[in-house]
Amino acid sequence: MSALRLLLGSLLLVTFWGTSGFAQDFEDEEVEFFFAPAETVTTATRHVQPLTESPSAITVLTRQDIEASGARTLPEALRLVPNMDIYLLKPLWYAVGVRGRTSEESDKMLLLVDGRDVTAELIGAPLWTTQHFSMDEVERIEIIRGPGSALYGANAYSGVVHVITRRPGSGPKISAALRGGEHSLFEANARASERFGSLALSVNAGLVQEDLWTGRDINARRIFHSRLNSEIEFTPDSVLVLDTGFLRAEGLVHSALGEIQLRNMLNFFSRVRFEYHDLTIQAIYDRTSLDLKIDLALYLKELDLTLATVPPINGLVDKLTFLTQHVLEGFHNRITYGAEYVFNRYSADVLVNKHHYEHRIGIFAQVESNLDEIIEDLWDVKIPTLILNIGLRFDYNKVSEWDDWELSPRAALVFMPNKNHSLRLGFAHAFLKPTFLQSSLHFKVNDVSSLGFEDLNMANPDLKNQTIDSLELGYNGNFFEGVLTLKLDLAYNWYQNNIWFSIDEDRMSYIQVGTLRVPDISGEGIGFTNLAEGSNGHDIELQVIIRPSDRTRLFVQAGYRQVFENKSGNFSEFEPVWRFAAGGDLGIAQGWTMSIRAFFTDGCHRYLSSPDGILGEDIRVKIPANWFLNARIAYSFRAGAMELTTGLEGFNMLNFRFRELGGRALPNEPDLNAEMLGRKFVLFLQGNI
């Protein structure tokens, strides 16, 4: 794959050289699109384009899709995306992945909100349910299924989720919503939006509170969020965006270390964005403080001897991001290029007497060439639409003792025999940098000085970036004047340098405690490492959408994936994963609407093992099959100047089988399963003016 990346990089330079002499008086040509404006996307190329011309497999969830689904969190909405894995592991923590090998790959997808990277840098993954907006404020969500590092750098490994909220001055002038239901759920949200000439303002605030079914004296989740957004339009082609938000959250979070009680998280961000014609300049300051309690103790069960406990963690992360981007057009080519700089400052009382700093630099460029127009100009030969997209990004990352760099190329060819059908062939390379926890963090542990160590160092400064190379083939077709839409995507992926938490018996050191030898958890035998062997796999994704009328929509999805792991030249198969989804939206009478969504996943597994039982018995958690059923019925009516909508929403109502094979019994199993699923019924009332 390195030779292919080098070839693509060389091709990019050649293309730049050939298109450097742009025509100065280039005239824009009028383009007639078959699709409605909702079928355009910005995430795949960092500028607006028809969805059918996208060089990536991409899904768009519109405002109507989100409302009909009844989704109250971002992961619930993402269940509508083909081949996405969505699992509620804790009330405040979803595992979100696409085309993955397990159900816990939340750090392998990049989450953007209005172009702002909202990764929680301390853990290297976004908090999918804890952001500065409610789902009522989301205008659309664009999801790239596949590598996106060529444009977005680190963490755009298996995909990109871009949430685009309503702009200031758009939508209802005043809107408010109340929800309440099982798990003592209470949710309140309000938004005001107005335009004053060239100035547009919007302000929103919301509160979400939910308890545990298991009766533990811990909040399942409690979130307060607020945001002020403004736009100043100097001219039709120049806009200044000023955006700021505040967030406070507490609840339960899942991690590889065990259950984490997020006792208090405070987040503040401020964003300045200036757009002038095709030039974009953006600066963001983000500050997050964390107060965590990890429910974990390392002990020997046979002797009832505690080896170590992790004390509460108080952390602070300051993040600065600068982005500049420009789009240049001419002679049937479009070049998008720019640079990005990210600075992180980590400080936490679990670190060993020092602060840590991270510097990330990314330089990117992509060329889109309308080959059909070039051929027509050169040889006067008319052919169907043929678009070549070539992109390349260079990233350098340095944090503490760890640093690495990566080149991420992308190439795609889109062929459109007519406006209703498009074929796409593409290749992309992406990477996932090690998280700060994996590469740099030292835990302090309590009351273990008599055992010969005082801190638990599981970090590994020699880790390499995880990488993925993906070869993709896609088809997008519209039939019967848009009544039927068919989408088919195939992908073959190569994975290298996967990072795993491992226990290496050959490198393990031991401590003598009386007559007992116990493993030294501060030594090199326990920690994170890159797997020497690679793996590969393939994915198949099918989606059919039928729109027989304006008030009715039906959809069916099917997904299949298989991964093969290379162990010293011999490939072993992971069990295949099948995923199906179906649903529909129906206007059943004047003012009444009904929606239903059903999801089925089979073959998802999670394993944690230790060789020869060094730390006890192997633990294998298996989810052999799971069903989800969501339904919503709503009635809308007018009361004076106000439009009101009320109804009932039911989430995850079908039976779910959760089984542990490690010999551990789950206390209060029915309630705990319901808690993990988020199964509940909710009444809601929403008003717009």
N, C-alpha and C positions, 0 to 999 in steps of 0.2 A: 504493500500500500504506500510505502514511502516514495517509491518511484512514480506512482500515479500522482501523488500530491505534488512532487517536483515538476512533473509534466504540466499539471494544471497551473502551477505558479508561473511557469515559463510562458504558457499560452496567454495568461492574463497580461503579462508584460508586453507580449507581442500585440495583443489587442489594443492596449493603451497606446502603443507607438503608432498603430495604424489609424487610430481615431483622434490623435492629438490635434490635427488640423481641422477643427470644427468650422463649419460655415458660420460666419458672423451674422448674416441676415436670415437665419433659419426661421421658416414660417411654420407655426403649428398647424397641423392638419386636423380636421374634424373627424372624430372616430365615432362610429355608430355602434353602440353596445346592445346586445340582445338582452342582457340581464338588467334587472332593476338596480338602482343605486345600492341597495342592501347587499348585492352580490359583488361588491368591491372589497379589497383588503389592503392593509398597509403594512402588516407585520412581516410578510414574506420577503419584501425588498426595501423596507423602510420608506416607501412612498405609495401613493394610491395607484392601484391597478385592478383590472378585472380579475375575479377569482380564477377564471379559467386560464389565465396567463401566469399563474403563480408557479414558481420553480419548485415549490415544496408541497407536500400533502398538507392541506389546511382545511380546517372546519370553522365555520362562523356560527355563533349562537347570537341571535338577534334579541332585541328587547322583548318581542312577542314570544320567542322560544323560552326565555327565562321566566316570564310571567306565567305562561301556561304550565311550566314544570312545577311551579310552586317552590322552587329552590330557595332556601334561606341562607345557604352558605355557598361559597364558590365551588367546593368539591361536589356538592349535590348537583349543581348545574353541569359540571364537567362529566357526569355520568352519561350525558347525552352524546358524548364524543366517541366515535368508534375506537375500540381496543384500549380504552383508558381504564386503569385500575383505581378504584376509589374505595378505601377501607377506613372506617372510623375506628381508630385504635384507642383513642381516649376522647372525652367530650370536647377538648380543645385542640385535638390533633388528628388530622386525616393523613393517611398515606396516599399520595397521588403519584401515579406513574403512567407511562404509555410505552407500549412495546417492550416492557421490562421482563426480567427473569423472576422477580419476586413481587410481593405486594408492598414492599417497604422501600421505595426508591424515590422518596420525595425530594432528595437533594439532586436528582438528575434532571429536573425540569426548572426552567427559568420562569419566574413570575414577574410580569411587568404590569404596572398600573399607570395608565396614561404616559407610557414611556419611562417610568421610574422603576428601577430594579428594587424590589422589596424583600430581597433575600435577608434573612436574619443571619448576619455574618458570623456570629459566634458559633452557630451550629451548621452553617452552610446550606440552609434550606429555608424556604419561606414558611411562615405561619399562615396556612391557607384559610383559616377561619377568622383571622384577627387582622383586619385592615381598617382603613379610615373611611369606609363606605359601607352602606347596606346594599343588598341586591336590588332595592328599588331604584338606586341611582345608576345602575349599570346600563349603558346604552347598547353595548355589544361586547362579545368576547371572541377573539381570534386565537385559534390554537394551531400551532405548527406541530404535526406529528412526525418527528424525525429530527436529525441533527440541525442545530441552528447556530453553531459557533462561528461560522463564516461571517455573520453579521453581529452577533451578540456576545461572542467570547465564552468565558468560563461559565459552566453550569447549564448552558443551552445544549446539553448532552443528548437527551432523548426527545426534547421538544421545548416549545416556548408557549406560554399562556399569556396573552396580552389582554388585560381588562381595560376597556375604554368607557369612561363614565360620561354622564351627560354634561355638556358644556354649559358654562354660565350663560344665562339668558335663554336656555332651551328648556323644553318640557313645561310642566305646570308651574304657575307662579308660586303656589304653595301646595305642598303635599304632605300628608301625615299618614302613618299606619300603626295599628296596634295588633299584636298577636299574643295568644296565650293558649296553653295546653298542657299535656302530660310532661312529666319531669319538672313540674312547677315552672314551666317555660313562660317567660314574659319578655316581650320584645316591643320596643317603641322607637320609631324613626320619624324624623321630620326634615323637610327641605324647603328652602325658599330660593327663588331664582328670579332675577329681574335685569332688564337692560335699560341703561340710561344713556342714550345716544351712542357714543363710541365705547362706553364702559359697560361691561356685563359682570354681574356678581351672582354668586350662589353660596349659600351656607347650609350645612347639614349637621345634624347631631343624632345620635342613637344610643340605645342601651339594650343589652341582651343579658338575661340572667337565667340560669338553669341549674337544677339540683341533680344529685345522683339518685338512682333508684336503689342502690345498695345501702343507703342510709349512713354512709360515712360522713363524719363532720368536716367535710371539705367541699368547697364550691366546685361544681362540675365545670362551670364557666361563667364568668362575669366580665362583660366587655362594655366599655364606654368609649365612643369615638366621636370626633367632631372634625369639621374641615371647612375652610374658607377658600374659595377659588374665585379668581377674577381674570378678566381679559380686557386689555385696552387695545382697540383697533385704531392705529394711526392712519393707515391707508388700507384699501382692500387687500394689499399684498404684504402688510407688515402688522404683526400682532405681538403684544407682550403679555405673557401669562405669569401671574403671581399666585402661588398656591401654597397653603400651609395647613397642617393638620396635627391633631393631638389624639393619643390613644392610651387607654389604661386597660389592662387585662389581667385576670387571674383564673386559674383552673388547673386541669390535669393534662399533662403532655406525655407522650410516649417517647422512649429513647432506648437505645441499645443497652444503656446502663440500668434500666428499670423504669418504674413509674416516677415521673418528676412532677412535683407540685409547684406550679408557677404561682408563687405567693404574690408577686407584684411585678408587672412589666409596664414601664412607661416609655412611650415613643413619641418623638416630636420630629416633624420634617418641615422643610421649607424649600420651595422650588421656584426658580426663575427660568423662564423659557422665552426666547426671542426668535421669531420667525420672520424673515425678510425674503420675499420671493422664494427661491429654492435653498436658502441658507437657514440653518437651525443652530442656535447656540443655547446650551442648557447647563445650569448649575444647580446642584441639590445638596443640602445639608441634612443629615439624618442622625439622630441621637437616640440610643436605646439603653435603658437601664433595666437590669434583671435581678430578681431575688428568687432563687430556686432552692428547693429542698428535694434531694434525691432519696427516694425510699429504697436504699440499698445497703446491705451489710455483707461483707465477704466472711464466711465462717465455715468451720468444719462441722458438718452435721453429726458425725460420729462422736465427737468430743464436746459438742455444743460450745465451741471455742470461737469467739469472734476475732478475726484477723484484722479487719479494718472497717471503718465506716466513713462515709463521705460527708463532711460538714455542709451546712447551707452555703450556697454560692451567691455572692453578690458581684455582678458584672456590669461593665459599662462599655459601650461601643459607640464611637464617633465615626461617621462615614461622610466623606466628601466625594462628589462625583462631578466631573466636567465632561461635556460632550460638545463637539462641533461637527456638523455634517453639511455637505453641499451636494446638490444634484445638478449635473451639467448635461444638456441635451443638444443634439445636432447630428446631421447626416445619418439618420435612422439609428442612432445609438443613444443610450442614456448611461451616464456614469454616476454612481453614488459612492462618495468617499467621505471619510471622516476619521476622527481620532477620539479616544475616550481615556480618561484617567480616573482611577479610583484610589482613594486613600482611606485606610481603616486604622483606627487606634483602639486596641483591646486593653481593657484593664479589669481584673477580677481578683478577689481575694483567694481564689484557688490557685493562682499562678505563683511561681516561685520568685518572689521579690523583684519583679520587674514588669514593665509595660511591654506590649508588643505592637509593632507597626506593620502594616501591609501596604505595598505599592503595587498597583496593577495598571499596565499600559496596554492599550489596544489600538491598532491602526488597521483600518479596513477599506476595501474598495471592491466594487462590483460593476461589471459592464453588461448591459442588456442590448443585444443587437437584433434588429428586425431583419433577419437574413432574406426574407421574401422581398422586402422593399429594396435592399441592396442589390439583389439579383435582378430585379426589374429595372433598376437604374443602369446597371452595368451592361446587361445583355438583352434588355427589353423582353424578358420572359416572365409571364405572370404565373405564380405558384401560390398555393394556399399559405396562410399565415405560419411562419416558422421563426421562433424566437430562441436565441441562444443567450443563456445567462451564465456568466463566469464570475466567481467571487473569491477573494482571498483576504484572510485576516491574520495579523501577527499579534500575539499576546505574550507579555512578560509579567510574571507574578513573583513577588518576593514577600515572605512573611517570616519573621524571626530567623531561624537557621535554615529555612527551606526556600528554595527558589527554582523556577523552571520556566520554560518558554514553549510555545506551540504555534505551528502554522496550520490554519484551518481553511482548506480550499473547498469550493463548491462549484459544480458545473451541472447545468440542466438544459435540455432541449425540449421546447414545447411546440407541438404541431397541432394546428387547428384546421382540419379540412373544411369546416364551415363554422358558423357562429354557435352552433348547438353542441359541438363535440370538440374535445381536446385530449391529446395524448401527451404524456410527460415522461421523459427518461432523465434520471439524474443521479449524481454521486455527491456525497457530502461527508466531510470529516468533522468530528467535534470532540471536545475534551471536557473532563470534569476535574478541576483542581482539588487536591486534598483539602478537607476542611481544616480550620484552625485547631479544632479539637484533635484531629488525627495527626497533624504535623508538629504541633508546638506545645500542647497543653500538658501541664504537670498538675495532678491532683494532690492536695495535702490530705493526709488521712489521720484519724484520731487514735491516740492510745496504742501505738504500735512500736514505740521506740525500743521496747524490750526485745522485739523480734528482729531488730537490726536495720529497719528502714523507716523513713518518715514521710515519704511522698510516693505516690503511685504514678509512674511515668509510662503511660501506654502510647504516647506519641512517637512518631518515627520521622525524623527530619530528612530521611533519604527516600521518601515516597515520590513516585512519579505520577504524572497526570494519567487518569484513566482516559482511554480513547475509544472511539467508535468510528468505523467506516461503514457507510450505508449506501447500497445500490438500490434505487427505487424505480418503479414503473407505475404510472397512474393513468386512469381514464376518468373523464368527467363528461357526462352526456345528458342532454335535455330532450325530451320527447313530447309530442302532442302539445306544442306551444307552451312548454314549461309545466304541464300538469304532472309529468313524471321526470324525476331526476335520478340518475344512476351514477354512483361513484365506486370505483374499484381501485385499490392500492395494494401493491406488492412491494415487499422490501426484504433485502438480504443484508444482514449486519455482521460485522467482525468486531469483537470486543478484545481489548488488550489492557494489561496493567490494572485489572480490577482490584480495588482496595477492599480487604476483608479484615475483620478482627479475628486473629488466629492465636492458637496456643501451640508453640513449637517445642516439643519435648526435647529435641536435641540442644536447644539453646536455653532450656529452663535451668535455673539455679534454685537451690533449696535451702531452707533454714531449719536447723535442728532445734526442736522444742521438746526438751526432755528426751524421751525415747522415740519421738515422732519427727519425721522429716516432712515439712510442708513446703509447697511451692512459694518462691519469692516473687510476689506480685509486682515488685518494683524492678525486677530484672528484665532482660531482653526477651524472655520466652513468651511473654504475654503482651500483645499489642497489635497495632495495625501493620499490614504489609501488603505489597503488590503480589498478586498471583503471577507466577512465572509462566503458567500455561494460559493460552488464550481460549476463547470460545467463539462460536458463531451461531446464528439462528436466522429464521425467516418468519415473516409476518404476512398475513392476508387479511384485508379489511374490505368489507362490502357494505354499502349503504344505499337504500332505496327510499325515496321520499315521494309521496303522492299528494298533490294538492287539487282535489276535484272541485273545490270552491274556495271562496275567500274565507269562509268560516270553518273549513275542515282541512285537516292535515294529518296524514298517516305516515309512519316511518317504520322501517325494519333495518336492523344492523346485525352483522355477523363478523366475528373476528376469530382468528386462529394464529397461534404462535408456537414455535418449537425452538428450543435452544440445545446446542450440542457443546459439551465442555471437553476440551482437549487435555488429556492427562497422559503425558509422555508419549504422544503420538497416537493414543487410542482415544476415540471420541465416545463419551458416554452421554446418553440422552436424558435431559430433564423431561418430566412428564409434560405433554402438550397442554396448553391452556386454550380453552374454548370460551368465547363470550358472545352472548346474544342479547339483543335489546329490541323492544317493539313498543309502540304506543301511538297515541293519536290525540288530536284536539278537535272538539266538536261544539258548534253552536247549536244547542238543543232547542232553544226557544228564544223569544225576544228578551234580551238582557241576560240570558243564562248561558254559561259555557261550562264544559266538562273536559278534563284532561286525565289521561292515564298513562303511566310509564311502567314497564316491566323489564327487569334486568336479571340475567342469569350468567354466572361464571362458574366454570368447572375446572379443577386441576391446579388451584393455587396452593402453594406450599411455602412454609417458612421453617428453616432449620437453624438450630444452634447446637453445636456439638463440641466436645473436648476429647482429644485422643486419649484412649485408655482410661477414661474417667478421672483425669487429673483433678478436676474441680467438681467431681460428682458425676451423676448419670447424665447421659446425653438427653437433651430436651428437643423434642420434635413437635412442632405445632403444625397441624394440618387443617386446612379448610377444604374438604373434598368437594363441596358444591354449595353455592349460596344463591338465594333468590331475594330480589328486592321488588317491591311493588309500591309505587307512589301514585296517589290519586288526588284530584282537586276538583271541586265544584264551586262555582262562583256566580253571584248575581250582581249586576251593575244597574244603577238607577240614578236619576238626578234629583237633587233636593235644592231648589233655587239655583244659585250659581255653582253649587258643589256637585261633583260627580262622585258617587260612593260605590264601592265594591265590597261585598262581604261574602264569606263562604267558609268552607271546611277543607283542610289539607291533611292527608294521611301519608306518613313516611314509613318506608321499609316494613310493610305490613305482613309479608309472607314469612313462613318459618325459616329459620336460619340454623344450620347445624355447625357448631364450633366444637372441635374435638382436640384434646391434647393427648399425645401418646407417650409423654415422658413420665407417667406415673403420678403426676401431681393432680390433686383434686381441686376443682374450682369452688371456692365458697360462694354460696348464694348464687348458683350458676344461672338460673333463669333471669334474675334481675340483672346480673352482670352482663349476660349476653344482650339483653335489651338495651342496657346502658351503652355497650360498645357499638350497637347498631344504630342508635339514635331513633329507635322505633317510637313513634308518638303520633297523636292526633292534635291538630292545632286549629283554633278558630281565629279568623282575622277580619279586620275592618280597615279599609283604606279610603282616603278621601283626597280629591284633587280640585283645586280652584284654578 
